[in-house]
Amino acid sequence: MIGAGVDEMRWTEPVRPGDTLRTEIQVVGVRISRSRPDYGVVTTTTHCYNQNNKIVLRATVNFLAPRRSEDTR
């Protein structure tokens, strides 16, 4: 996968040495790339939590991913 841009990235709380972080990533969109039809654009949202279960990072990121050929589906 190739990074294709960040719609949002916001650090909502400070992260300090010794913190324990947990990340959850959800795919929120998939579409065919207009400029490169052999690739799809995958949009994900990421939430990163600290040891107190507080969100410390929110991000929405786009990736380019190669599409499978029609005969392998």
PDB file of N, CA, C and O in Angstrom:
ATOM      1  N   MET A   1       0.842  -1.175   0.000  1.00  0.00           N
ATOM      2  CA  MET A   1       0.000   0.000   0.000  1.00  0.00           C
ATOM      3  C   MET A   1       0.889   1.241   0.000  1.00  0.00           C
ATOM      4  O   MET A   1       1.993   1.244   0.543  1.00  0.00           O
ATOM      5  N   ILE A   2       0.379   2.270  -0.615  1.00  0.00           N
ATOM      6  CA  ILE A   2       1.114   3.524  -0.741  1.00  0.00           C
ATOM      7  C   ILE A   2       0.272   4.619  -0.095  1.00  0.00           C
ATOM      8  O   ILE A   2      -0.926   4.716  -0.364  1.00  0.00           O
ATOM      9  N   GLY A   3       0.875   5.431   0.741  1.00  0.00           N
ATOM     10  CA  GLY A   3       0.161   6.553   1.342  1.00  0.00           C
ATOM     11  C   GLY A   3      -0.304   7.522   0.268  1.00  0.00           C
ATOM     12  O   GLY A   3       0.464   7.885  -0.622  1.00  0.00           O
ATOM     13  N   ALA A   4      -1.566   7.942   0.352  1.00  0.00           N
ATOM     14  CA  ALA A   4      -2.121   8.832  -0.661  1.00  0.00           C
ATOM     15  C   ALA A   4      -2.670  10.121  -0.049  1.00  0.00           C
ATOM     16  O   ALA A   4      -3.393  10.862  -0.714  1.00  0.00           O
ATOM     17  N   GLY A   5      -2.340  10.385   1.180  1.00  0.00           N
ATOM     18  CA  GLY A   5      -2.770  11.646   1.772  1.00  0.00           C
ATOM     19  C   GLY A   5      -3.447  11.456   3.117  1.00  0.00           C
ATOM     20  O   GLY A   5      -3.994  10.397   3.426  1.00  0.00           O
ATOM     21  N   VAL A   6      -3.392  12.503   3.892  1.00  0.00           N
ATOM     22  CA  VAL A   6      -3.998  12.516   5.223  1.00  0.00           C
ATOM     23  C   VAL A   6      -5.090  13.572   5.210  1.00  0.00           C
ATOM     24  O   VAL A   6      -4.826  14.739   4.921  1.00  0.00           O
ATOM     25  N   ASP A   7      -6.319  13.166   5.523  1.00  0.00           N
ATOM     26  CA  ASP A   7      -7.418  14.125   5.611  1.00  0.00           C
ATOM     27  C   ASP A   7      -7.383  14.845   6.955  1.00  0.00           C
ATOM     28  O   ASP A   7      -7.676  16.038   7.038  1.00  0.00           O
ATOM     29  N   GLU A   8      -7.021  14.106   8.010  1.00  0.00           N
ATOM     30  CA  GLU A   8      -6.970  14.695   9.344  1.00  0.00           C
ATOM     31  C   GLU A   8      -5.979  13.900  10.187  1.00  0.00           C
ATOM     32  O   GLU A   8      -5.918  12.674  10.090  1.00  0.00           O
ATOM     33  N   MET A   9      -5.210  14.593  11.005  1.00  0.00           N
ATOM     34  CA  MET A   9      -4.378  13.945  12.016  1.00  0.00           C
ATOM     35  C   MET A   9      -4.291  14.911  13.191  1.00  0.00           C
ATOM     36  O   MET A   9      -3.724  15.998  13.089  1.00  0.00           O
ATOM     37  N   ARG A  10      -4.860  14.489  14.292  1.00  0.00           N
ATOM     38  CA  ARG A  10      -4.946  15.369  15.449  1.00  0.00           C
ATOM     39  C   ARG A  10      -4.519  14.641  16.708  1.00  0.00           C
ATOM     40  O   ARG A  10      -5.127  13.648  17.105  1.00  0.00           O
ATOM     41  N   TRP A  11      -3.462  15.150  17.331  1.00  0.00           N
ATOM     42  CA  TRP A  11      -3.038  14.656  18.639  1.00  0.00           C
ATOM     43  C   TRP A  11      -3.896  15.377  19.664  1.00  0.00           C
ATOM     44  O   TRP A  11      -3.812  16.599  19.792  1.00  0.00           O
ATOM     45  N   THR A  12      -4.721  14.638  20.397  1.00  0.00           N
ATOM     46  CA  THR A  12      -5.694  15.254  21.297  1.00  0.00           C
ATOM     47  C   THR A  12      -5.214  15.312  22.746  1.00  0.00           C
ATOM     48  O   THR A  12      -5.770  16.060  23.550  1.00  0.00           O
ATOM     49  N   GLU A  13      -4.199  14.539  23.084  1.00  0.00           N
ATOM     50  CA  GLU A  13      -3.630  14.503  24.434  1.00  0.00           C
ATOM     51  C   GLU A  13      -2.120  14.304  24.304  1.00  0.00           C
ATOM     52  O   GLU A  13      -1.665  13.736  23.310  1.00  0.00           O
ATOM     53  N   PRO A  14      -1.338  14.754  25.276  1.00  0.00           N
ATOM     54  CA  PRO A  14       0.101  14.484  25.229  1.00  0.00           C
ATOM     55  C   PRO A  14       0.401  12.999  25.440  1.00  0.00           C
ATOM     56  O   PRO A  14      -0.302  12.311  26.180  1.00  0.00           O
ATOM     57  N   VAL A  15       1.448  12.524  24.784  1.00  0.00           N
ATOM     58  CA  VAL A  15       1.943  11.154  24.973  1.00  0.00           C
ATOM     59  C   VAL A  15       3.326  11.280  25.600  1.00  0.00           C
ATOM     60  O   VAL A  15       4.182  12.016  25.110  1.00  0.00           O
ATOM     61  N   ARG A  16       3.525  10.555  26.684  1.00  0.00           N
ATOM     62  CA  ARG A  16       4.768  10.687  27.445  1.00  0.00           C
ATOM     63  C   ARG A  16       5.521   9.367  27.490  1.00  0.00           C
ATOM     64  O   ARG A  16       4.922   8.309  27.298  1.00  0.00           O
ATOM     65  N   PRO A  17       6.836   9.412  27.742  1.00  0.00           N
ATOM     66  CA  PRO A  17       7.601   8.164  27.884  1.00  0.00           C
ATOM     67  C   PRO A  17       6.953   7.286  28.965  1.00  0.00           C
ATOM     68  O   PRO A  17       6.558   7.773  30.025  1.00  0.00           O
ATOM     69  N   GLY A  18       6.857   6.008  28.676  1.00  0.00           N
ATOM     70  CA  GLY A  18       6.254   5.061  29.608  1.00  0.00           C
ATOM     71  C   GLY A  18       4.773   4.829  29.379  1.00  0.00           C
ATOM     72  O   GLY A  18       4.209   3.888  29.937  1.00  0.00           O
ATOM     73  N   ASP A  19       4.116   5.675  28.558  1.00  0.00           N
ATOM     74  CA  ASP A  19       2.706   5.443  28.250  1.00  0.00           C
ATOM     75  C   ASP A  19       2.556   4.144  27.458  1.00  0.00           C
ATOM     76  O   ASP A  19       3.450   3.752  26.708  1.00  0.00           O
ATOM     77  N   THR A  20       1.430   3.496  27.635  1.00  0.00           N
ATOM     78  CA  THR A  20       1.076   2.311  26.858  1.00  0.00           C
ATOM     79  C   THR A  20      -0.008   2.724  25.886  1.00  0.00           C
ATOM     80  O   THR A  20      -1.028   3.283  26.290  1.00  0.00           O
ATOM     81  N   LEU A  21       0.205   2.448  24.583  1.00  0.00           N
ATOM     82  CA  LEU A  21      -0.734   2.877  23.552  1.00  0.00           C
ATOM     83  C   LEU A  21      -1.389   1.683  22.875  1.00  0.00           C
ATOM     84  O   LEU A  21      -0.773   0.633  22.691  1.00  0.00           O
ATOM     85  N   ARG A  22      -2.650   1.870  22.511  1.00  0.00           N
ATOM     86  CA  ARG A  22      -3.419   0.859  21.774  1.00  0.00           C
ATOM     87  C   ARG A  22      -4.065   1.559  20.587  1.00  0.00           C
ATOM     88  O   ARG A  22      -4.595   2.662  20.727  1.00  0.00           O
ATOM     89  N   THR A  23      -4.023   0.928  19.426  1.00  0.00           N
ATOM     90  CA  THR A  23      -4.544   1.543  18.209  1.00  0.00           C
ATOM     91  C   THR A  23      -5.673   0.707  17.620  1.00  0.00           C
ATOM     92  O   THR A  23      -5.595  -0.520  17.573  1.00  0.00           O
ATOM     93  N   GLU A  24      -6.718   1.386  17.174  1.00  0.00           N
ATOM     94  CA  GLU A  24      -7.811   0.749  16.445  1.00  0.00           C
ATOM     95  C   GLU A  24      -7.927   1.444  15.097  1.00  0.00           C
ATOM     96  O   GLU A  24      -7.975   2.671  15.015  1.00  0.00           O
ATOM     97  N   ILE A  25      -7.970   0.631  14.032  1.00  0.00           N
ATOM     98  CA  ILE A  25      -8.076   1.172  12.675  1.00  0.00           C
ATOM     99  C   ILE A  25      -9.313   0.571  12.026  1.00  0.00           C
ATOM    100  O   ILE A  25      -9.537  -0.637  12.095  1.00  0.00           O
ATOM    101  N   GLN A  26     -10.118   1.428  11.389  1.00  0.00           N
ATOM    102  CA  GLN A  26     -11.335   0.979  10.723  1.00  0.00           C
ATOM    103  C   GLN A  26     -11.317   1.460   9.277  1.00  0.00           C
ATOM    104  O   GLN A  26     -11.022   2.624   9.007  1.00  0.00           O
ATOM    105  N   VAL A  27     -11.634   0.560   8.350  1.00  0.00           N
ATOM    106  CA  VAL A  27     -11.782   0.939   6.942  1.00  0.00           C
ATOM    107  C   VAL A  27     -13.155   1.586   6.798  1.00  0.00           C
ATOM    108  O   VAL A  27     -14.174   0.965   7.101  1.00  0.00           O
ATOM    109  N   VAL A  28     -13.181   2.837   6.333  1.00  0.00           N
ATOM    110  CA  VAL A  28     -14.446   3.560   6.214  1.00  0.00           C
ATOM    111  C   VAL A  28     -14.840   3.830   4.769  1.00  0.00           C
ATOM    112  O   VAL A  28     -15.940   4.318   4.509  1.00  0.00           O
ATOM    113  N   GLY A  29     -13.953   3.519   3.826  1.00  0.00           N
ATOM    114  CA  GLY A  29     -14.295   3.723   2.427  1.00  0.00           C
ATOM    115  C   GLY A  29     -13.313   3.042   1.494  1.00  0.00           C
ATOM    116  O   GLY A  29     -12.123   2.924   1.783  1.00  0.00           O
ATOM    117  N   VAL A  30     -13.851   2.596   0.359  1.00  0.00           N
ATOM    118  CA  VAL A  30     -13.037   1.978  -0.694  1.00  0.00           C
ATOM    119  C   VAL A  30     -13.623   2.428  -2.024  1.00  0.00           C
ATOM    120  O   VAL A  30     -14.835   2.360  -2.233  1.00  0.00           O
ATOM    121  N   ARG A  31     -12.755   2.889  -2.924  1.00  0.00           N
ATOM    122  CA  ARG A  31     -13.206   3.269  -4.262  1.00  0.00           C
ATOM    123  C   ARG A  31     -12.068   3.071  -5.250  1.00  0.00           C
ATOM    124  O   ARG A  31     -10.907   2.960  -4.856  1.00  0.00           O
ATOM    125  N   ILE A  32     -12.399   3.029  -6.516  1.00  0.00           N
ATOM    126  CA  ILE A  32     -11.391   2.907  -7.569  1.00  0.00           C
ATOM    127  C   ILE A  32     -10.751   4.280  -7.779  1.00  0.00           C
ATOM    128  O   ILE A  32     -11.450   5.292  -7.826  1.00  0.00           O
ATOM    129  N   SER A  33      -9.430   4.313  -7.904  1.00  0.00           N
ATOM    130  CA  SER A  33      -8.718   5.563  -8.144  1.00  0.00           C
ATOM    131  C   SER A  33      -9.094   6.120  -9.519  1.00  0.00           C
ATOM    132  O   SER A  33      -9.089   5.388 -10.509  1.00  0.00           O
ATOM    133  N   ARG A  34      -9.417   7.402  -9.577  1.00  0.00           N
ATOM    134  CA  ARG A  34      -9.765   8.027 -10.856  1.00  0.00           C
ATOM    135  C   ARG A  34      -8.540   8.143 -11.759  1.00  0.00           C
ATOM    136  O   ARG A  34      -8.652   7.971 -12.973  1.00  0.00           O
ATOM    137  N   SER A  35      -7.379   8.433 -11.187  1.00  0.00           N
ATOM    138  CA  SER A  35      -6.184   8.649 -12.003  1.00  0.00           C
ATOM    139  C   SER A  35      -5.411   7.355 -12.274  1.00  0.00           C
ATOM    140  O   SER A  35      -4.644   7.281 -13.234  1.00  0.00           O
ATOM    141  N   ARG A  36      -5.608   6.344 -11.436  1.00  0.00           N
ATOM    142  CA  ARG A  36      -4.911   5.062 -11.604  1.00  0.00           C
ATOM    143  C   ARG A  36      -5.920   3.926 -11.391  1.00  0.00           C
ATOM    144  O   ARG A  36      -5.994   3.373 -10.293  1.00  0.00           O
ATOM    145  N   PRO A  37      -6.696   3.573 -12.421  1.00  0.00           N
ATOM    146  CA  PRO A  37      -7.785   2.607 -12.255  1.00  0.00           C
ATOM    147  C   PRO A  37      -7.337   1.196 -11.866  1.00  0.00           C
ATOM    148  O   PRO A  37      -8.171   0.366 -11.502  1.00  0.00           O
ATOM    149  N   ASP A  38      -6.028   0.911 -11.937  1.00  0.00           N
ATOM    150  CA  ASP A  38      -5.535  -0.393 -11.483  1.00  0.00           C
ATOM    151  C   ASP A  38      -5.303  -0.391  -9.967  1.00  0.00           C
ATOM    152  O   ASP A  38      -4.844  -1.384  -9.403  1.00  0.00           O
ATOM    153  N   TYR A  39      -5.626   0.744  -9.309  1.00  0.00           N
ATOM    154  CA  TYR A  39      -5.492   0.880  -7.859  1.00  0.00           C
ATOM    155  C   TYR A  39      -6.824   1.305  -7.250  1.00  0.00           C
ATOM    156  O   TYR A  39      -7.654   1.939  -7.902  1.00  0.00           O
ATOM    157  N   GLY A  40      -6.999   0.945  -6.007  1.00  0.00           N
ATOM    158  CA  GLY A  40      -8.132   1.428  -5.231  1.00  0.00           C
ATOM    159  C   GLY A  40      -7.643   2.397  -4.179  1.00  0.00           C
ATOM    160  O   GLY A  40      -6.487   2.345  -3.760  1.00  0.00           O
ATOM    161  N   VAL A  41      -8.535   3.287  -3.751  1.00  0.00           N
ATOM    162  CA  VAL A  41      -8.234   4.210  -2.658  1.00  0.00           C
ATOM    163  C   VAL A  41      -8.981   3.699  -1.428  1.00  0.00           C
ATOM    164  O   VAL A  41     -10.208   3.595  -1.437  1.00  0.00           O
ATOM    165  N   VAL A  42      -8.243   3.386  -0.387  1.00  0.00           N
ATOM    166  CA  VAL A  42      -8.802   2.876   0.856  1.00  0.00           C
ATOM    167  C   VAL A  42      -8.690   3.991   1.895  1.00  0.00           C
ATOM    168  O   VAL A  42      -7.599   4.502   2.148  1.00  0.00           O
ATOM    169  N   THR A  43      -9.808   4.362   2.488  1.00  0.00           N
ATOM    170  CA  THR A  43      -9.823   5.397   3.525  1.00  0.00           C
ATOM    171  C   THR A  43     -10.009   4.729   4.875  1.00  0.00           C
ATOM    172  O   THR A  43     -10.915   3.915   5.055  1.00  0.00           O
ATOM    173  N   THR A  44      -9.144   5.078   5.828  1.00  0.00           N
ATOM    174  CA  THR A  44      -9.216   4.492   7.166  1.00  0.00           C
ATOM    175  C   THR A  44      -9.300   5.603   8.213  1.00  0.00           C
ATOM    176  O   THR A  44      -8.816   6.716   8.009  1.00  0.00           O
ATOM    177  N   THR A  45      -9.929   5.263   9.336  1.00  0.00           N
ATOM    178  CA  THR A  45      -9.845   6.132  10.508  1.00  0.00           C
ATOM    179  C   THR A  45      -9.064   5.380  11.579  1.00  0.00           C
ATOM    180  O   THR A  45      -9.228   4.173  11.761  1.00  0.00           O
ATOM    181  N   THR A  46      -8.229   6.106  12.268  1.00  0.00           N
ATOM    182  CA  THR A  46      -7.393   5.531  13.323  1.00  0.00           C
ATOM    183  C   THR A  46      -7.676   6.275  14.617  1.00  0.00           C
ATOM    184  O   THR A  46      -7.728   7.504  14.647  1.00  0.00           O
ATOM    185  N   HIS A  47      -7.858   5.506  15.687  1.00  0.00           N
ATOM    186  CA  HIS A  47      -7.931   6.064  17.036  1.00  0.00           C
ATOM    187  C   HIS A  47      -6.843   5.382  17.845  1.00  0.00           C
ATOM    188  O   HIS A  47      -6.730   4.156  17.840  1.00  0.00           O
ATOM    189  N   CYS A  48      -6.052   6.168  18.531  1.00  0.00           N
ATOM    190  CA  CYS A  48      -4.998   5.645  19.394  1.00  0.00           C
ATOM    191  C   CYS A  48      -5.347   6.040  20.827  1.00  0.00           C
ATOM    192  O   CYS A  48      -5.620   7.206  21.114  1.00  0.00           O
ATOM    193  N   TYR A  49      -5.333   5.060  21.715  1.00  0.00           N
ATOM    194  CA  TYR A  49      -5.714   5.256  23.114  1.00  0.00           C
ATOM    195  C   TYR A  49      -4.505   5.071  24.015  1.00  0.00           C
ATOM    196  O   TYR A  49      -3.610   4.284  23.705  1.00  0.00           O
ATOM    197  N   ASN A  50      -4.474   5.797  25.136  1.00  0.00           N
ATOM    198  CA  ASN A  50      -3.419   5.580  26.121  1.00  0.00           C
ATOM    199  C   ASN A  50      -3.901   4.577  27.179  1.00  0.00           C
ATOM    200  O   ASN A  50      -4.994   4.021  27.073  1.00  0.00           O
ATOM    201  N   GLN A  51      -3.080   4.365  28.177  1.00  0.00           N
ATOM    202  CA  GLN A  51      -3.376   3.372  29.214  1.00  0.00           C
ATOM    203  C   GLN A  51      -4.606   3.745  30.043  1.00  0.00           C
ATOM    204  O   GLN A  51      -5.147   2.896  30.752  1.00  0.00           O
ATOM    205  N   ASN A  52      -5.053   4.996  29.968  1.00  0.00           N
ATOM    206  CA  ASN A  52      -6.261   5.431  30.677  1.00  0.00           C
ATOM    207  C   ASN A  52      -7.491   5.411  29.770  1.00  0.00           C
ATOM    208  O   ASN A  52      -8.549   5.934  30.121  1.00  0.00           O
ATOM    209  N   ASN A  53      -7.329   4.791  28.589  1.00  0.00           N
ATOM    210  CA  ASN A  53      -8.393   4.664  27.592  1.00  0.00           C
ATOM    211  C   ASN A  53      -8.850   6.025  27.052  1.00  0.00           C
ATOM    212  O   ASN A  53      -9.989   6.169  26.608  1.00  0.00           O
ATOM    213  N   LYS A  54      -7.959   7.021  27.092  1.00  0.00           N
ATOM    214  CA  LYS A  54      -8.244   8.323  26.504  1.00  0.00           C
ATOM    215  C   LYS A  54      -7.683   8.346  25.087  1.00  0.00           C
ATOM    216  O   LYS A  54      -6.576   7.866  24.840  1.00  0.00           O
ATOM    217  N   ILE A  55      -8.451   8.907  24.160  1.00  0.00           N
ATOM    218  CA  ILE A  55      -7.962   9.032  22.786  1.00  0.00           C
ATOM    219  C   ILE A  55      -6.847  10.072  22.764  1.00  0.00           C
ATOM    220  O   ILE A  55      -7.038  11.212  23.187  1.00  0.00           O
ATOM    221  N   VAL A  56      -5.686   9.668  22.268  1.00  0.00           N
ATOM    222  CA  VAL A  56      -4.551  10.589  22.153  1.00  0.00           C
ATOM    223  C   VAL A  56      -4.275  10.980  20.702  1.00  0.00           C
ATOM    224  O   VAL A  56      -3.568  11.955  20.445  1.00  0.00           O
ATOM    225  N   LEU A  57      -4.839  10.214  19.740  1.00  0.00           N
ATOM    226  CA  LEU A  57      -4.648  10.512  18.318  1.00  0.00           C
ATOM    227  C   LEU A  57      -5.892  10.108  17.555  1.00  0.00           C
ATOM    228  O   LEU A  57      -6.453   9.034  17.770  1.00  0.00           O
ATOM    229  N   ARG A  58      -6.319  11.000  16.647  1.00  0.00           N
ATOM    230  CA  ARG A  58      -7.380  10.705  15.685  1.00  0.00           C
ATOM    231  C   ARG A  58      -6.810  11.004  14.303  1.00  0.00           C
ATOM    232  O   ARG A  58      -6.197  12.050  14.087  1.00  0.00           O
ATOM    233  N   ALA A  59      -7.018  10.080  13.371  1.00  0.00           N
ATOM    234  CA  ALA A  59      -6.499  10.320  12.021  1.00  0.00           C
ATOM    235  C   ALA A  59      -7.422   9.698  10.986  1.00  0.00           C
ATOM    236  O   ALA A  59      -8.029   8.653  11.220  1.00  0.00           O
ATOM    237  N   THR A  60      -7.517  10.359   9.838  1.00  0.00           N
ATOM    238  CA  THR A  60      -8.197   9.819   8.665  1.00  0.00           C
ATOM    239  C   THR A  60      -7.180   9.856   7.535  1.00  0.00           C
ATOM    240  O   THR A  60      -6.694  10.921   7.156  1.00  0.00           O
ATOM    241  N   VAL A  61      -6.863   8.673   6.998  1.00  0.00           N
ATOM    242  CA  VAL A  61      -5.764   8.532   6.040  1.00  0.00           C
ATOM    243  C   VAL A  61      -6.258   7.775   4.805  1.00  0.00           C
ATOM    244  O   VAL A  61      -7.102   6.885   4.905  1.00  0.00           O
ATOM    245  N   ASN A  62      -5.719   8.143   3.646  1.00  0.00           N
ATOM    246  CA  ASN A  62      -6.013   7.457   2.382  1.00  0.00           C
ATOM    247  C   ASN A  62      -4.780   6.690   1.918  1.00  0.00           C
ATOM    248  O   ASN A  62      -3.656   7.186   1.995  1.00  0.00           O
ATOM    249  N   PHE A  63      -5.011   5.473   1.435  1.00  0.00           N
ATOM    250  CA  PHE A  63      -3.946   4.628   0.905  1.00  0.00           C
ATOM    251  C   PHE A  63      -4.321   4.187  -0.503  1.00  0.00           C
ATOM    252  O   PHE A  63      -5.499   4.010  -0.816  1.00  0.00           O
ATOM    253  N   LEU A  64      -3.308   4.010  -1.349  1.00  0.00           N
ATOM    254  CA  LEU A  64      -3.504   3.365  -2.648  1.00  0.00           C
ATOM    255  C   LEU A  64      -3.151   1.900  -2.493  1.00  0.00           C
ATOM    256  O   LEU A  64      -2.098   1.560  -1.953  1.00  0.00           O
ATOM    257  N   ALA A  65      -4.029   1.035  -2.966  1.00  0.00           N
ATOM    258  CA  ALA A  65      -3.783  -0.401  -2.899  1.00  0.00           C
ATOM    259  C   ALA A  65      -4.032  -0.992  -4.281  1.00  0.00           C
ATOM    260  O   ALA A  65      -5.033  -0.662  -4.916  1.00  0.00           O
ATOM    261  N   PRO A  66      -3.137  -1.866  -4.762  1.00  0.00           N
ATOM    262  CA  PRO A  66      -3.370  -2.466  -6.079  1.00  0.00           C
ATOM    263  C   PRO A  66      -4.630  -3.304  -6.077  1.00  0.00           C
ATOM    264  O   PRO A  66      -4.920  -4.008  -5.110  1.00  0.00           O
ATOM    265  N   ARG A  67      -5.384  -3.224  -7.176  1.00  0.00           N
ATOM    266  CA  ARG A  67      -6.617  -4.012  -7.320  1.00  0.00           C
ATOM    267  C   ARG A  67      -6.274  -5.390  -7.848  1.00  0.00           C
ATOM    268  O   ARG A  67      -5.314  -5.563  -8.599  1.00  0.00           O
ATOM    269  N   ARG A  68      -7.067  -6.360  -7.448  1.00  0.00           N
ATOM    270  CA  ARG A  68      -6.928  -7.711  -8.016  1.00  0.00           C
ATOM    271  C   ARG A  68      -7.525  -7.707  -9.425  1.00  0.00           C
ATOM    272  O   ARG A  68      -8.445  -6.946  -9.727  1.00  0.00           O
ATOM    273  N   SER A  69      -6.984  -8.566 -10.266  1.00  0.00           N
ATOM    274  CA  SER A  69      -7.544  -8.684 -11.602  1.00  0.00           C
ATOM    275  C   SER A  69      -8.908  -9.354 -11.510  1.00  0.00           C
ATOM    276  O   SER A  69      -9.178 -10.079 -10.553  1.00  0.00           O
ATOM    277  N   GLU A  70      -9.760  -9.121 -12.485  1.00  0.00           N
ATOM    278  CA  GLU A  70     -11.142  -9.634 -12.485  1.00  0.00           C
ATOM    279  C   GLU A  70     -11.204 -11.158 -12.360  1.00  0.00           C
ATOM    280  O   GLU A  70     -12.103 -11.676 -11.698  1.00  0.00           O
ATOM    281  N   ASP A  71     -10.261 -11.896 -12.984  1.00  0.00           N
ATOM    282  CA  ASP A  71     -10.331 -13.353 -12.984  1.00  0.00           C
ATOM    283  C   ASP A  71      -9.815 -13.978 -11.687  1.00  0.00           C
ATOM    284  O   ASP A  71      -9.851 -15.202 -11.564  1.00  0.00           O
ATOM    285  N   THR A  72      -9.336 -13.194 -10.713  1.00  0.00           N
ATOM    286  CA  THR A  72      -8.896 -13.781  -9.438  1.00  0.00           C
ATOM    287  C   THR A  72      -9.902 -13.540  -8.325  1.00  0.00           C
ATOM    288  O   THR A  72      -9.653 -13.930  -7.185  1.00  0.00           O
ATOM    289  N   ARG A  73     -11.017 -12.917  -8.620  1.00  0.00           N
ATOM    290  CA  ARG A  73     -12.030 -12.632  -7.592  1.00  0.00           C
ATOM    291  C   ARG A  73     -12.906 -13.808  -7.335  1.00  0.00           C
ATOM    292  O   ARG A  73     -13.808 -13.735  -6.500  1.00  0.00           O
TER     293      ARG A  73
END
